[in-house]
Amino acid sequence: MTELSVNDEFYFQWHLTERCNRACKHCYQDGKPSTELSLGDLRTIVVLMEEAVTKWEKKGTISLTGGEPFIRRDDLHAIMDQIDRSDNLIYYDILTNGSLITDREASTLKTHKKLRRVQVSLEGATAESNDAIRGPGSFDSTITAIRRLRAVGIDVSVMTTISRANRAEIPGLVALLGAEGVTTFALERLIPEGSGAGLSDLVLSPPELREVYRGVYQMAMNQPPVRILLYRPLFALLAPEDPTVGALCSAGNNALTIMPDGTIFPCRRLPIPIGNVLADGFYKVWYGSEVLWKIRNPQNLNTKCRDCTLLTQCRGCRAMAYFTTGDYMAEDPQCWQ
Amino acid sequence: MLAIKPDVRLAQAEGIMVQAIPEIDHYYAFSIMGGDQFKLNYTAYWVLGAIGNGVNFQTLLDEFAQNFDLEEEKAKEDLAEVIQFALENNIIKEIDHEDYEEDREIREA
């Protein structure tokens, strides 16, 4: 399976449930219970996704997640079966904490022809550093899941949420992931929202983030044992001439997030409801949302971002702006430019 | 050129949304029913906005000529081109007088 260009892809991040068997300190969920759709409604959403990407002449990609998506294991597999049969939904990833992936589950996952990767999360290269954020036992559980998935030939991606608590862990993580045969390593910044709303003290300052990103960039350029993904806002500041470094935020551009009750957000990290997929469909939301139109117009950005020479490559993270200032069009508070 | 009677009434078709990012000169019409999307120029965008929920052709023509500072014949030619495109793509529709009055009453209520 090949990577798609942003011009070809429309991405859905689909949360099937908010239920989770972990309680990570920094989670963007707020821990409140949420209505879940029936399997029939989930199937309808797949049909609507397929219709939309076909109309838009895009290739649909999906991340199936939660909460912990394997809590709805049977429905998850039913949805995967349906996507496997679709024409223009070309692949999906599963974002999971890995704790419910048994050897048998890994073998079953391998039978799905459009499963591209399974993504798990680690916050540190040791049990001590990881479990301080994700809870006791989570490091061993995640490493076990990686090994089970790799044993059946499934590509694994690892995501780390970078903060002051774990910024020193990155070199160790890169070495660990290489040794475990992980395919890709992605970093997201800690955003003080959901359960992590009280963790503002752990958010990296602009100089601290610059230092972390420089280190990550240097590792990525020096043939690391795991592929490090750099297509996130602000990475562009490090190498503006390199198109593989940095990316515009996909919110309003080529992505939507669907919550367990069908509510649509521009991005999971920017939880502003802009409609409901079952009540409104994708077209009404994508074409009519004032929030999306505001995000799409770069002239609505505040002065620092609007006047930046990297406007066509970056524009920062709208969620970080929102949870730090209350204004999703404000400058990215971690920008060091 | 499309022949349009002066008293024909036009309105945006059901489920049509017109959007703009004028700062970067981007104009669009969308169908939230079928998902179709059309990139417009500013003239077409203005015409669709002016048609809105209903207007007769002569009124539209007068406003169009005034807004773009055109002679009537030139205005009629340009406007007909936009309307023909919009009718062919179900972005607008012709409405009869009763429909128009009914729509207007609803709007004014």
HADDOCK unambig.tbl for C-alpha pairs under 7 A between the chains (distance, minus, plus):
assign (segid A and resid 55 and name CA) (segid B and resid 35 and name CA) 6.52 0.50 0.50
assign (segid A and resid 283 and name CA) (segid B and resid 32 and name CA) 4.88 0.50 0.50
assign (segid A and resid 283 and name CA) (segid B and resid 35 and name CA) 5.60 0.50 0.50
assign (segid A and resid 284 and name CA) (segid B and resid 32 and name CA) 4.91 0.50 0.50
assign (segid A and resid 287 and name CA) (segid B and resid 30 and name CA) 6.56 0.50 0.50
assign (segid A and resid 297 and name CA) (segid B and resid 21 and name CA) 6.24 0.50 0.50
assign (segid A and resid 299 and name CA) (segid B and resid 23 and name CA) 6.95 0.50 0.50
